[in-house]
Amino acid sequence: MGAPEGGGTKMSVKFNDHGLVPAIVQEKETGKVLMMAYMNQEALRLTQETGLAYFYSRSRKSLWKKGETSGNFLLVKEIRIDCDEDTLLVIVDSKGPACHTGNKSCFYRKL
C-alpha cells in the first residue's frame, strides 16, 4: 500500500537527460487539462517563487513566462508530482486562453 495522498515522504524531481520534466497544466476550477509543456530547474524554481507559470521552450532553447506577451497568465495554485517523480501536474487559475491559437486548451481537437 502506498503512502497517503499528499504523504510526508521527501520527493525530488527527476529531470530527463536534457534537464527537463514534463508539466501538465490543469485548470483548478474545471479540472480541464489546458496544456503540456516542459520545465527545467530554473523554470520550476521561478514558478514556485513567483506563483506564475514558467516553462522551458525546446524550440527557442530558452525560458519563458506564460502570458508574458499574450497577457494570458497562469496563476499557480499547486504543483503535484507523480509517483515516479518524473512528471508534474501544475494546477492553475488561468487568465485567458492557454493555447497560442486562442483556444482555452491546447487539447481542442479530436484525433
Beta strands, then each sheet from edge to edge (+ up, - down):
strand 1: 21-27
strand 2: 33-39
strand 3: 54-57
strand 4: 62-65
strand 5: 74-81
strand 6: 88-94
sheet 1: 2+ 1- 6- 5+
sheet 2: 3+ 4-
end
